[in-house]
């Protein structure tokens, strides 16, 4: 098997997640797709990685890469995992596609010592502008599907997510907002600025 | 059990069958493959021991210097050790020729592959057709009832005898998959990777029911003679053939039967208004039944189906399946097929959830196919891709190098 890094590994949230994970740890990637992130983490940080993925195609591709991935549904299957069985549980662009994001987050911080969540920010200015001027559900490079075809059913904004964490008593250890060019928005920028100009965000969470 | 959808090209002439029958009987105690013989008793779950006993096997590829690249292939109900070589009785290719060989998913250029005939079988391992020690007659029903874990215990002894401490992988489908599960649970420290395919942790009542139909068919045959047909110079061919026909239906799917046969008539244009094989599916099943009789022993069929029925992995662990897998160090890859109704995907889910709850490293794939349970024996590119990928990843973790291609 070749070790050529496919274009998908260039996904900016993957690089941020890689920076957040400690080497040699045990991770669970929920909604791991074809295992690209897992392969990246395993190769660069020598983590022990497991994954769950809803689509059979994704699972088959990941297993064919030599990864440990099972077909399953984050909304129901996480219930069966024992407490603190992983160092990190990762939801990269998965949370918005779950039926019950709060339940998934609860499970995530029960199963993992820490959680990493990345999601598209629905308050991004281009989204706001499309909704305001066109009166249509926004479509961006990150979210290219029309409303009726997208797997994403629970959109939120950075502000919403921070509020949910507060409500759940979850500690945000680290947060990163990325602009449309995948660059980090300066750390000292105020929340409203993040919420307006962050196209996506990555959070490191802990109970 | 070569693909059940590939017609046996067996000769029909009476003489040829006699020769075949002689060859088959010769394989029971003196197989043409290597055989390991043991005088030390093999303890059985039934509470007694077999002594002496023997297990016949085949190997493919080379054992590496570290002895880390051995893969044990476990065969299904009516399979044998001839996974990737021509069968000595039928002359047909090995039952897993598509899977095992140079450059195949279980790559014999890379792995040392072992396939043994199970205890209770009739292809060189001790079974009901073997001659009883100190007697001139076969065991027949004096053979104690065997279990899947008895089979695995015998395999473990063979692997030891071959000088292998840890198997790189144990791979098998159906009854072979049960053995894989048993290996992972009984000898976790001796298995690096486990691939149970199209199998379950126990037989469903429906599966037991089908097996019972088969056993009753055999025992109802007047030529069965209470199991002593060999001394009486006959064999319960009709019963065994019916058993095979019933079982065969469970190996295929409705969709595949439709695709292949529909309600097409066999060698005729009109219904006969009788009980000849009017439909193609009928003559196909009859053919499957009759060719099976040429290569299998009826009592073995009774014992092996019973072993499958008795299998219950959770039973020895207070009925709690995850306890069976507790802190399993193996890497697991569970595979199911969408159209398999003998071991449907829900059975594989049961395994996967238990492995997850036990914190084991597990992969699970469901392969989309309309070919039913038998899909694991056939050319299924997606299935092969997954097995190859899993074994490659595990080999990398185990530090098994791909040998340099020979010049």
Interface residues (C-beta under 8 A of the other chain):
Chain A: X1 X48 X50 X56 X59 X60 X62 X63 X64 X65 X66 X67 X68 X69 X70 X71 X72 X77 X80 X81 X82 X85
Chain B: X331 X333 X334 X352 X353 X356 X357 X359 X361 X362 X363 X364 X365 X366 X367 X368 X382 X385 X386 X388 X389 X390 X392 X393 X394 X396
